[in-house]
Amino acid sequence: MFVYRDKRVYFEKKRMFAMIFLFVLLSICAASLFYTPQKTKEYVHTDDIVATINKTNIKEVYNKKYNVDFLVIDLNSVEEITPHLVIKFCESGYKSYYDVWTYENDDYTKPSDIVSAITYSGSGYAVIDLKTVESVTALGIPNNIYEIVDCVEVHENKPVFSYKNGSFRVVNFVIFEILLLLCSVVFFIIDSKEKYLDNALSYAKKHVTRRNMVIVVAIIAVLAVIAYSLVILSLLIKGKNIGNIIFKFDRLIFSRFVLAFGGLASFVWIITMRNEFERKAAKIFFVLVMIIGTTMILVCPFGRTMWDVDSHYNWALTASTLGIKNQTETDLLITSANMKSWVTKSFDENVERIQMLNDSYGDILDSSRGEISIAHVPAGIGIALGRMFHLPFYFVFLMGEYVNLLVYSSLCAIAINRLKSGKFILTAIALFPTNIFLACCYSYDYWVNGFLFVGVAYFVYELQNTDKNVSMKNEIIMCFSLMLACVPKQIYLPVLILPFLMPWKKIGSKVKYYTTAISSVLLLGIMLIVRSLSEINTTGDVRGGNGINPIEQVHFILNNIPTFISTLLRFMRAVLSFSYIRDAVARYANLGENRTFGSIILFMVIALAFIDKKECDSLVGNWKIKAFAISNMILVTALISTAFYLVFTPVGSSDINGVQPRYFITLLYPLAAVIGCGKRGFTSNRNYLGWVVFGIETVAVFIGMKQCMLL
């Protein structure tokens, strides 16, 4: 009795300490979101104007080299020219960073250099970073700002700036802390029944021992020595002179070392867990993805490696201060997709670029309000924490990516752990090299995929749990996970139909169940309508090229319905083919892809859809659910295609532009989870399936990193 009481007191104390630790950790995260450590740099306009270049003296010139129209300012026509030039706007510009080309002669097709023009927030002026006017005959500014330019001022002296110290939004932080305290109390009460913390503490007490820690450190040390030896050996085989670099551990050595160490660590982890592939699939997946993801983040060259990284980093940066987007010069280079933030061709150039961006990560040059994207909040927290501890920009950038990886791996592990059968189907799809790469970059795809996996897994679990009704907790998790998955990409809204296919005999309180399901559908439906109307009334996506006009495209569709349907069906037949979806499996965005492994992995998923089944999957094989999975794939494909035809394709085109294969990864799991049910599953040792899934995908992703990421 006394032993039991002592044990209970021990866990109560530990549980209280755990709650305090979590509260402090979340408070630090909150503090970083409300704290701005950098100073704000603002331009102060002065009256020392010696000349004014009016719009009538600015001519339009086509630059053949870059296929861009530029506005050219002839500096030879200005008598009192100085390097202190300022663009004066008659209204706010569409962005805060502009490229300005310099010319040394009258050949405007061959610029000599590129400098920046930064619009300081609230000033209405863009200061051109021109060090000298010696040998500079003309300047080229972007053509698309002509309408908002008033003139270009020539000042006698250097620009003057004022500075404001960083700030801490105390009131907002206090309000957040009060809400956090209330949430902590509610969680503590719930945990008293559910025992989440007790289970976690018991697991930690059993496994996190001094002996285990010594073993782990020893294994890491041995693997590090082996990895470093392999790197040096590989350089020797290639004929490299390693005398000067063997102890330097520069970026060249570091990237190869991390890749080798990550591969060895993944191999050791798989070997260690070889007899637990199905029973502990979620644990194996989580650790493996964290190893692979960490390797990928550190090995991947810095730059525009990811699709639309400028937009996604922009949203993450806005989320890092909860709606107030503070941008340094480095941030402006990335959010404006400037060439200085692109991927370089060599390790040395990449190191120089990272150093340049670190040096530019100083004062805040532009501050504005923006919308918060929920899918970018995790990355925003990573950015905020790195910024609060005054880390160099490169590490701040990586922290945002790492938090995304942590969220994705956690969501997938929760989904895999929930399933009674079909764990390897979900594991195989969640381990797609493309999915891991998306989770290691600034994007919202990791959020969509992770929450959709959770929602579908909970739905499948309830069908597998044939002798029990749907619990209220599982129902809420299922419906709202699917809803959260659709928030960033509302085009996947049809997946919310899935909870309505739950057999009636498994629903206890039908009123509560359908109220929850309908609420999530209505909320997403309203958001989709608002978003669709806002996009139709814009000029479309400028990346699609010329001729983009959503309103005119709608008129074309309504007046040519048979033609549009023919175009849509022809395009859908192409994108739903094996070869098209194959390209989404092992692709690393702008860095390249491995189609061979893409084909192997996709064939593996097709096979798993039929053999990774058990007797508990009898309800999962319901013909209604299978029909929905197929219809969902077709319907969402049609919606995606139509959306891109409206906002990304020239009016009246016979093709559809901009639809990427990765958009269909999200649709694979709902289909693969149910399509093979009703067949006899794999009856031999199911750990063989684990060897196939974990082995093939791990090899694929490391070969992909070597081929596509090592410069």
N, C-alpha and C positions, 0 to 999 in steps of 0.2 A: 504493500500500500504506500509506504513511504518512498519506495523507489519510483513508483508511478507518479507520486506527487512531485518529487524532485525533477523527474523528467518533464512533467508538464510545466513546472515553473521555469525550467531551463529553456523550453521552447517558447514560452510566453515572453521571456526576456529577449531571446533572440529575435522573435517576431517583432517586438517593439523596436529593437535596434534596426532591423531590416526596414521597417516602415519609416523610421527617422532618416535612414540612409537614402531611401528612395525620395523622400520629401526634399532633402538637401540637394540631391542630384537634379531633380526637376526644378528646384529653385535656381540653381546655377544656370541651367538651360534657359529659364525664364529671364534671368538677369542679363544674359548675353543678348537676348532678343530686344531688350529695352535700353541697352547701353551702346553708345556710339563713341568709341575711343579716339577716332581720328578728328583732326581739326577740319573745319569747312573753309575752303578757299574761295573767295568771291572777287570778281573783277570790279574795280572802281573806275568808272569812266572819267577821263580828264579832258580839259579843254585845249590841250596842246596839239590841235589838229593843224597840220601844215598843208594838207591837200585832201581832196575828196574825189573819189572815183565813182561817178554815177553809173546807173544801169545802162545808160546809152553808150558808155565806153566799154561795155562788157559784151563780147561777141561769142557766139556758139560755134564750137569746133568739134568734129567727130574724131575720136581717138581710135585708129584702126587696131593698134596693138591690144587694147583692152576692150574693144567693141563697146565703147561707152561715149556718150555725148558729154563734153565739158564746156564750161563757161570760161573763156580765157580773158585775163586782165593783162593788157599790155603795159608793163611798167616803164618802158622807154618813153611813153607819152606823158609820164608824170614828172614834172620838173624837180620838185623837192621830195624825191623818194627816200624813204628810210625803211629799215627792216621791221618797223613797229606798225604792222597792219592789223586792222580790226574790221570784221564784217558786221555791219549794222543791219539788224532785221526789222522789218515793219510789223512782224508778228512772230510768235514763238515758232521755232523750227520743229521738224518732226523728230529729230534726234539731237544728241548733244555732242557728237563727234563726227567730224567731216575730214576726208582726205583732201589735201591740197597738193597739186602737182607743181613742180618748178621746172622751168625751161631755160636753156642757155642759148637758144637761137630761135629762129622763126618756124622751125619744123615742129609743129605742135603734136605730131604723131609720136614723137620720141621724147618723153619727159626725162629729165635728168635725175630727179629725186622726188620723194614724197614726204610731206610734213603734215602736221596735224592742225586742225582748227577746232578748238574746244569752246562750246557754248556754256558759259558759267550760268548756273541756275538763277533765274530771275533777273539777269542783267540785260538780256536782249542783244548781247554782243558775242561774237565768236572771235577769240584771239588767235591769230595765225602764228604758229611757232616757227618763225623765220629768223635764223641767226644772223644772216647777212644778205644784202642785195647785190653784192659783188658777183658779177657774171650771171646774175639771174635777170632774164629779160622779160619773163611773163609768168603768171600764175594760172593754174587751172582749178576751178572749183566745181563741185557737182552741179549738173544741169538741173536736177530736180528741186533745187532750192531757189531757183531764179525768181519765182513768184513772191517769195517771202523776204527777199533781199531788198534793202533800201539803198545802201551804198557801201563802199569800202573806204574806211578812213585811214589816212596816213598820219601817224602821230610822231611827234618830235622825240619823245622819250620812251623808255621801256614801260610796259603796262604796269599799273599799280594794283596791288591786291590787298584785301583785308582778310583777317583770319578770325574764326570763332572756335572756341574750345569745344571738345566733345561734350555730349550731354547724357544724362541718365533720366529716363521718364519715370520718376518716382511714383507718381499717382497711378499710372498704368501698372507698374510692378506690384504695388500694394494691393490693388484690386485683384490682380492675377493670383497673388499669394493667398488672399482670402478664399477665392474660388478653389485653389489647389488644396487648401486646408480642409474645406468642406468635402471635396472629392476624396481626400485621404481618409477622412472619418467614415464616409460611406463605404469605401473599399475595405477599411479595417473591419467594419461590421459584417460585410459580405464574406470576407476572408475567415471570419470566425467560424462560419459554417462550411465554406468550400475548402479551407485549409491549403490555399495556394502557396502561401509563404512557408507553412510547415513542411509541405512536400519538397519545396525547393531547398529548405534548410537541411532536411533529412538527406537529400541527395548530395548536397555539398559536404555534409559531415562524413558521409560514406566514401565519397570519391576524392574530394580535395584534401588529401592528407600529405604530410611532409614527405613520406616515401614516394607517393605518386608524383609530387612536384619535382623531386630530385630526378626521378626517371624521365619525366618530360623534358627537363632542362638538359639532361645528358643526351637524350635522343636528338634534341634540337642542335646541340653542339656538334655531335657526330655528323648529322645531315649537313650542317653548315660547312664543315671541313670537306666532306665529300663533294658538295656542290661547287665549292671554290676550286677544288682540284680538277673537277670536270671542265670548268670554264677555262682554266689555264691550259689544260690538255687540248681542248678544242682550238684555242688560239694558236698553240704550237703546231698542231696538225695543219692549220691554215697558213702556216709560215709567218705568223705575226712575231714581231720583235717585242717580247714581253718584259725585257729588262727594265724599261722605264715605267711600266704600268702595273707590274705584279703587286706592288705595295701601295699603289696610288689609289686604287679602288674608285676609279672615275665612273662616269655614267655608263660607259661601254661595258666595264666589268660588272658594275652594279646591276644593270638590267639582266645580263646573262646569269649572274649569280642568283638573283631573285627567281628567275624562271626555272633554273635548275633546282633550287631549294624547294620551290613550290611543287614541282613535279615529284621530287623525292618524298616530300611530306605527304602529298596526296596518295602516293603509292603505299607508304607505310601505314597510313590511316585505313586504306581499303584492306590491306593484308591483316591488320589488327582486328578489324570488325568482320572478317570474312564469314564467320559462322552466325552473324546476327543481321544479315542483310534485310530480311523481311521484318523481324521482330523490332529492330531498332532502325528502320529505314529513315525515319525523320531525323534522328540524332546524327546518323551517318551523313545524310544529305546536308544538314546544317553546317557541320564542321567542314565537310568537303567543299561546299560552296564558299565558305568564309576563307579557306585556304586558296582556292582558285581565284576568287574575287580579289583578295588582297594582292595576289601575284599579278593579276591583270591590271589593277590600278597602278601598281608601282612600275610595271614593265611598259605599259602603254605610253607612247610618246605624247608630250603635251601639245595641244592644239585642237583644231576643228576635226577631231576624230569621229565625233558623234553627229548624227543627223540633227540639224537645227540647234546646235549647242548654244548659239548666241541667244535664242529665244528662251530656252530652258534655263540657262544660267541667269538670264534677266529675271525670270519668275522666282527662281531660288533666292536671288539677291534681294528682291522685294519682300519675300517671305522672311528673310533673315532679320528684318527690322519691322515686321508685321505691317507692311503696307507703305513704308517710307523707303523709297529706293535711293540710297546714298551711293554714288559712284565715284571711285577714284579714276585716275587715268587708265589704270590697268583694266578696271571694270568696263570702262567705255570702249577700250580696244576689243574686248570680247563681245559685249552686247551689240556692238555695231558691226560685228563680223569682219573687223579690219584684218588686212593681210598679215599684220604683225602677230596675230593670234592663230595663224594657220600652222599646220604641221610642217616641220622642216625635213630636209632630205638626209641629214646626218646627225650623229650624236653630238658633235661639237656645236653645230648650229642650234640644236635643241637646248643644250645647256646654256648657250648665250641668250636664247629667247626667254628661257625661264628666269635667268638673272635679270634681263631687261624688265620683265613684268614684275619681278620682286621689287626692283628699284623704283618702279612707277607706282607701286602700291602705297601711296602716302596720303596726302590730303584729299578730302572729298571735294570734287569739282562740280558735281551736279547733284541736285536733290529734288525728287519729285514723288508724288503719290502714285501708287499703282494698285491693281487688284491682286489679291492673294489667291494663289492656286493651291488647293489643299494637298495636291500630290507633290508639291515642291517644298512643303513645310519641313519634312525631314532633312533635305539637303540644306535648307535655310538655317536650321538649327546647327548643323555642322559648320556652315560658314560663320555663323554668329559666335560659336565657341572658339573657333580658330582666331577670329578677329579680336575677341575679348582678351585672349592670351597673347596677342601681338605676334602671332606666328607669321612667317613670310607668306606671301600670296600663294605660292605653289602648294604649301601644306594646307592653307585655308581651302583652296580649291579641292584638294584630295579629300579633306574631311567631309565636305559636302557629298562627294561620291561615296565615301565609305559608309555614311549613315544610310544612304539609299540601299547599298548592298546589305546592310544589317536588317533593314526593314523587309526587303525582299526574301532573304533567306529565312527570317523568322516566320513570315506569312506562309511560305511554302512548307516549312517544317510543321506548322500547325495543321495545314491542310492534309499533309501526308500522314501525320499521326492520327488524325480523326478517322481515316478510312479503315475498314475491316478487310477490304479486298481492293485490288487495283492500285496498290501503293506504287508499284513499279511503272505503271502507266503515267501517273502524275509525276513521279520522279524523273522519268525520261524526258518529259516535256519541259519540266522546270529546269532541267540541266542542259537544255539547248544552249550551245555556245552563244547564240544571239541573245537569248534571255539573260544569261549571266552578264554579257557585255552591256546590255541595256541597263541592268541593275548597277553596273559600275560606272555609269555616266550620268550626266544631267539629262533626265527625261521623265516622262510620266508613265512610260510603258511598264516599268517595274511595278508601279502602283496598280495599274489596271490588271496586269497578269496575276500579281500576288493576291489581291482581294477577290478576283474572280475564281482563282483556284480554291480559296477558302470557302466561298459561297457554294460552289458546285460540289466540293468535297463534303460539306455538311449535308447537302441535299442527298447525295449518293449514300452517305452514312445512314441517314434516316431510312432510306429504302432497304439498306442492308440489315438494319435492326428491325427485322420483320415482326417481332413479338411485342413491340412497345410503340406507344403513340409519340408523336413529335413533342419534345419538351419545349417550353416557352423560351428557355435560354438558347437552345439550338436554333429555334425559329428566328429569333432576333438576329443571331449571328449570321445565319444563312441569308436572310433578306437584306440586311443592311451591309453585309460584305459585298453582295452583288450590286447594291446601290452605290457604295463607295467606289467600286470598280468602274462604274459608268460615269462618275462625276467628271473626270478629265476628258473622257471620250464618250460623249453621250450617244454616239452612233451605235454603241453596243446595247442600247436600251432593250431590245427584244429578249435578252437573256433573263430579264426580270420576270418573264412569263414562267420560268422554270418552277418556282415555288407553287404555282397554281396547278401543277401536274402531280402534286403529292396525292396519293390514293386517299380517298375519304376515310377509309377504315383506320388510317394512321393519324387522323386529326381528331383530337379530343374536343376542344372548344373551337368550333368552326368560326364563330364570330371574331374571337381574338386572332385566330390564325389569318383569316382573310383581311381583317382590318390592318394588320401589320404589313401583309404583302401588297395590298392596294395602296397604302400610304407611300411605300417606297416607289411604286410605279408612278403615282401622281406627281410626286416631288421631282423625279427625274424627267417626267414628261413636260412639266412646266419649264424646267431649265432648258430642255431641248428646243422648245418652241421659241423661247426668248433668244437663244443663241442663233437659231436658224434665221429668224427675222433680222437680227443684227448683221449677219453675214451677207444676206441677200441685198441689204441696203448699202453694202460697201462696194469697193472696186474689185474685190476678190483678192486672191493671193498673187502678189506681184512676181513670185518665183515662177509662176506658170508662163511668164513671157507676155508678149503683146496680145491684145485682143481679148483680155479677160474682163468680163462684165456679167456678173450673176443675174442682174435684172433682164438684160437682153437674152441671156441663155435660157431663162425661164420662158420668155416669150417664144424663143425658137422651139423649145420642147413642146409647148402647148400647141404651136402651129404645125409641128412636124412629129406628132406622137409615134406613128409607125417607124419613121426613120430613127428616132431616138431609141425605141425599144429594140430595133435591130442592132444598133450600135452597142447598147447595154448588154444584150444577150451574147453577142460575139465577144465582147470584152470579158464578161463573167466566165465564159467557157475557157478563156485563156488563163485567167487568174486562179481558177479552181483546179487547174491541172497539177499533176505531180511535180513537174519541172519548176513551175512558178512557186509553189509552196516550199519546195526543196531549197530554193534560194534564200528562204527566210531562216533556215535552221542553223547554219554555221556561217553567218555573215557578221563582219566587224565594221559595219557602216562604211566610212570613207577609206578604211585601211585595207579592205579586201575580203575574200571569202574562201571557203573550201567546199566546193560542190560535191566532191567525192564523199566526204564524211557527212555532208548534208543528206545525200541519198541513203547512205547506210543507216543513219539515225532515223530518218523518216520511215524506212522499211521496218526498222526495229519497233517503232511506235505502232505501226499497223499490225505487226505480229502480236505485240503485247495487248492490243485492244481485244484480241480474241483469246489469248491463252492466260492472261493474268486475271483469272476469274475464279470464284468459289461458289459453293452452293448458296451462300447468303445473297448472291446477286440475282436471284430469281425475279424480284420486283423491279430491279434496275433494268431488266430486259423488257419491260412493258412496251408494247408497240407504240403507245402514245408518246412515250419519252424518246424512243428512237426516232419517231417521225418529227418530233420537235427539234431534236439535235440536228437532223439533216436540214429541216426547214430554216432553223436559226442560221446555219452556215450560209444558205442561199440568200436569205432575206438580208442579213447584215452585209454580205458581199454586194448586194444590189444597192443598199443604202450608202455604203462607202463609195461605190462607183459613181452613184448619182451625185453625191456631195462633191466629189472631185471634178465631176463634169461641170458643176455649177461654179466653183470657186478657183479651179486650177487649169481649166481647159478653155481655149479660145472658142468664141461663139460659133456654133454650127459645125464644130470639128467632127470628123468621122471616127475619132479615137478618143480615149480618155487618158489624161496625163496625171502623173503624180502618185498613183496608187502603188505603194511599196509592199513587197511580200510579207514584211514583218507584221502588217496589220492583221494578218490571218492566223498568226500564232495563237492569239487570244481565243480563237474559235475552235482550236484543235482539241483542247481537253474536254469540253462538254460533249463533243462528238465521240472521242476515243473512249471516254468513261462508260458509255452506254451502248455503243454500237455492236460490240461483240458479245453482249450478255445473252444468255440462253444456250451458249455453246459450252462444251466441256473444257475446263481449264487445265492448267499445267499440273500434273499429278506427281511428278518426280520432285526431288529436292528443290524447293523454290529458291534456295540460295544461288542456284545456277543462273536464275534470272537476274539476281543482283550482280553477279560477276559480269554479265553481259551489259547491263545498263550502266553501272558505275565504271566499268572498265572501258567500254567503247567511248563514252562521252568524256571521260577524263583524258584519254589519249587524244581525242579529237580537239578538245579545247586547248591543250598544251601545244599540239602541233600547229593549230591555228595561230596561237600567240607567237610562236617562233617564226612562222611564215609572214604574218601581217604586222607584227608590232616591233620586232627588232629592226631598227633602222639599218 
